[in-house]
């Protein structure tokens, strides 16, 4: 028997240096692309989101409009309308308009929207100048107390726990002498408040600006 030649088998087992170098190069490219993709996904994009007409500019890393909306409103039932559609890819300077049920706005979102809402000046209400009281005959003793106001109707009315509905009262502000004749058409305020009458806003402005909040009064049935 002749001697077995191992030279070919041994050479087959030796890794070709070129193949090894190519493998390492491809592996390096794969690792670079993986981290580059991760970095690209993490990049933020600035978009304008208009919620119920109020616009905010936000930076985010979401890929689609749907992902963004889901982060703001996990309960999709509160979304009334959305433009553009959920599958739209988020691109720089994209304008997104959302209409939501105001009663279900996410509390954080609502606070943010309120913070950017342009301030609206409260209307200045000037109380009327004192007028000579029209002489009427009181049909009850004169009572003293305090009055507050609430928004209810556009006539001269008040709420009371002391008098039944339909009772007419003359109410005079102690500080100015201004008076107003009102009709009781509501029940309140509760006793623990210490308030005698809740005038509606229309009647209260006859005595003082709404900003006064609570005033001292005297009043009687007419």
C-alpha positions as CSV (number, residue, x, y, z in Angstrom):
1,X,0.0,0.0,0.0
2,X,1.3,3.5,-0.9
3,X,1.6,6.4,1.7
4,X,-1.6,8.5,2.0
5,X,-1.1,12.2,0.9
6,X,-2.6,14.5,3.6
7,X,-1.6,17.7,1.8
8,X,-4.9,18.4,0.0
9,X,-7.1,17.6,3.1
10,X,-5.0,19.8,5.4
11,X,-5.2,22.7,3.0
12,X,-9.0,22.4,2.8
13,X,-9.2,22.9,6.5
14,X,-7.2,26.1,6.6
15,X,-9.5,29.2,6.5
16,X,-8.7,31.4,3.5
17,X,-7.5,34.8,4.9
18,X,-9.4,36.7,2.2
19,X,-12.7,35.0,3.1
20,X,-12.1,35.8,6.7
21,X,-11.4,39.4,6.0
22,X,-14.6,39.7,3.8
23,X,-16.6,38.1,6.6
24,X,-15.3,40.6,9.2
25,X,-16.0,43.5,6.7
26,X,-19.6,42.4,6.1
27,X,-20.2,42.0,9.9
28,X,-18.9,45.5,10.5
29,X,-21.3,46.9,7.9
30,X,-24.2,45.0,9.4
31,X,-23.4,46.4,12.9
32,X,-23.0,49.9,11.5
33,X,-26.4,49.7,9.7
34,X,-28.1,48.3,12.8
35,X,-27.0,51.2,15.0
36,X,-27.6,53.7,12.3
37,X,-31.2,52.5,11.9
38,X,-31.7,52.6,15.6
39,X,-30.4,56.2,15.7
40,X,-32.6,57.2,12.8
41,X,-35.7,55.8,14.5
42,X,-34.8,57.8,17.6
43,X,-34.5,61.1,15.8
44,X,-37.2,63.5,16.6
45,X,-39.4,65.2,14.1
46,X,-41.1,68.6,14.6
47,X,-44.8,68.7,13.7
48,X,-47.7,71.0,14.4
49,X,-50.7,69.4,16.2
50,X,-53.9,71.3,16.2
51,X,-56.4,70.0,18.8
52,X,-59.9,71.4,18.6
53,X,-58.5,74.5,16.8
54,X,-55.6,75.1,19.3
55,X,-52.2,74.6,17.7
56,X,-49.0,73.4,19.4
57,X,-45.6,72.5,18.0
58,X,-44.2,69.2,19.2
59,X,-41.1,67.2,18.7
60,X,-41.5,63.4,18.7
61,X,-40.0,60.2,17.4
62,X,-43.2,58.5,16.2
63,X,-43.3,57.2,12.7
64,X,-46.9,57.6,11.8
65,X,-49.8,59.8,12.8
66,X,-51.6,56.8,14.3
67,X,-48.7,56.2,16.8
68,X,-48.7,59.8,17.8
69,X,-52.5,59.9,18.4
70,X,-52.5,56.7,20.3
71,X,-49.9,58.2,22.7
72,X,-52.1,61.2,23.3
73,X,-55.5,59.4,23.4
74,X,-55.2,55.8,24.4
75,X,-59.0,55.7,24.4
76,X,-59.7,56.1,20.7
77,X,-63.4,56.6,21.3
78,X,-62.8,60.3,22.1
79,X,-61.4,61.0,18.6
80,X,-64.1,62.7,16.5
81,X,-62.0,63.5,13.4
82,X,-58.4,63.2,12.3
83,X,-56.5,64.6,9.4
84,X,-54.3,63.3,7.8
85,X,-55.1,59.6,8.3
86,X,-53.5,57.3,10.9
87,X,-51.2,55.6,8.4
88,X,-49.6,58.9,7.2
89,X,-45.9,58.9,7.9
90,X,-44.7,61.8,10.1
91,X,-42.5,64.2,8.2
92,X,-40.9,67.5,9.2
93,X,-43.5,70.4,9.5
94,X,-46.4,68.1,9.0
95,X,-49.7,69.7,10.1
96,X,-52.0,67.4,12.0
97,X,-55.6,68.4,12.9
98,X,-57.5,66.5,15.6
99,X,-61.1,66.9,16.8
100,X,-61.9,65.3,20.1
101,X,-64.8,65.2,22.5
102,X,-64.0,68.1,24.9
103,X,-65.4,66.2,27.9
104,X,-62.8,63.4,27.3
105,X,-59.6,65.4,26.6
106,X,-56.6,63.9,28.3
107,X,-56.0,66.1,31.5
108,X,-52.4,66.7,30.6
109,X,-53.2,67.7,27.1
110,X,-56.0,69.9,28.3
111,X,-53.7,71.7,30.7
112,X,-51.1,72.2,27.9
113,X,-53.8,73.6,25.6
114,X,-55.1,75.9,28.3
115,X,-51.5,77.2,28.9
116,X,-51.2,78.4,25.3
117,X,-54.7,79.7,24.9
118,X,-54.6,83.4,24.2
119,X,-55.8,85.3,27.3
120,X,-59.3,86.7,27.0
121,X,-60.0,89.9,28.8
122,X,-62.9,89.8,31.1
123,X,-65.6,92.3,30.1
124,X,-65.6,95.3,32.4
125,X,-69.0,95.7,33.9
126,X,-69.7,99.1,35.5
127,X,-72.5,99.2,38.0
128,X,-75.2,101.8,37.4
129,X,-75.1,105.0,39.3
130,X,-77.3,105.3,42.3
131,X,-80.8,106.4,41.6
132,X,-83.5,107.8,43.7
133,X,-85.4,104.9,45.1
134,X,-88.9,104.5,43.9
135,X,-91.2,104.7,46.9
136,X,-92.8,101.3,47.6
137,X,-94.5,100.1,50.8
138,X,-92.5,97.2,52.4
139,X,-94.6,94.1,52.9
140,X,-92.1,92.6,55.4
141,X,-89.4,93.6,57.9
142,X,-86.1,94.8,56.4
143,X,-83.5,92.1,56.5
144,X,-79.7,92.4,56.4
145,X,-77.3,89.9,55.0
146,X,-75.0,89.3,52.0
147,X,-75.5,88.5,48.3
148,X,-73.5,86.7,45.7
149,X,-74.2,86.1,42.1
150,X,-74.5,83.3,39.5
151,X,-75.3,83.1,35.8
152,X,-79.0,82.3,35.4
153,X,-81.3,83.8,32.8
154,X,-81.4,87.4,31.6
155,X,-84.1,88.9,33.8
156,X,-83.8,90.4,37.3
157,X,-84.1,87.3,39.5
158,X,-82.6,85.7,42.6
159,X,-82.4,82.5,44.5
160,X,-83.6,82.3,48.1
161,X,-84.3,79.7,50.9
162,X,-86.1,82.4,52.9
163,X,-88.9,83.3,50.4
164,X,-91.0,81.2,48.1
165,X,-90.8,81.4,44.3
166,X,-92.7,84.4,42.9
167,X,-91.8,86.7,45.8
168,X,-90.6,90.1,44.8
169,X,-87.8,91.8,46.8
170,X,-86.1,95.1,46.8
171,X,-82.4,94.6,47.4
172,X,-80.1,97.5,48.3
173,X,-76.3,97.5,48.5
174,X,-75.1,98.8,51.8
175,X,-71.9,100.3,50.4
176,X,-73.5,102.4,47.6
177,X,-77.2,102.7,48.2
178,X,-77.9,101.2,44.8
179,X,-81.0,99.0,44.6
180,X,-82.7,96.5,42.4
181,X,-86.1,94.8,42.4
182,X,-85.9,91.1,41.8
183,X,-88.2,88.1,41.7
184,X,-87.4,84.9,43.5
185,X,-87.4,82.1,40.9
186,X,-84.8,79.6,42.3
187,X,-83.9,77.9,45.6
188,X,-80.6,78.6,47.3
189,X,-78.0,79.2,48.5
190,X,-77.4,76.6,51.2
191,X,-77.4,77.7,54.8
192,X,-73.8,76.9,55.5
193,X,-72.6,79.4,53.0
194,X,-73.9,82.3,55.1
195,X,-75.3,84.0,52.0
196,X,-78.8,85.4,52.1
197,X,-79.5,85.8,48.4
198,X,-78.0,84.6,45.1
199,X,-78.7,87.3,42.6
200,X,-78.4,86.4,39.0
201,X,-75.5,88.2,37.2
202,X,-77.9,90.7,35.6
203,X,-79.3,91.8,38.9
204,X,-76.0,91.8,40.7
205,X,-74.5,94.3,38.2
206,X,-77.2,96.8,39.2
207,X,-75.5,96.9,42.6
208,X,-71.8,96.2,42.1
209,X,-69.3,94.8,39.5
210,X,-69.3,91.0,39.3
211,X,-65.7,91.1,40.5
212,X,-66.9,92.2,43.9
213,X,-68.1,88.6,44.4
214,X,-70.1,89.2,47.7
215,X,-71.6,92.3,49.0
216,X,-73.5,93.4,52.1
217,X,-77.2,94.1,51.5
218,X,-80.5,94.9,53.1
219,X,-83.8,93.8,51.5
220,X,-87.5,93.5,52.0
221,X,-90.6,92.1,50.3
222,X,-92.5,94.5,47.9
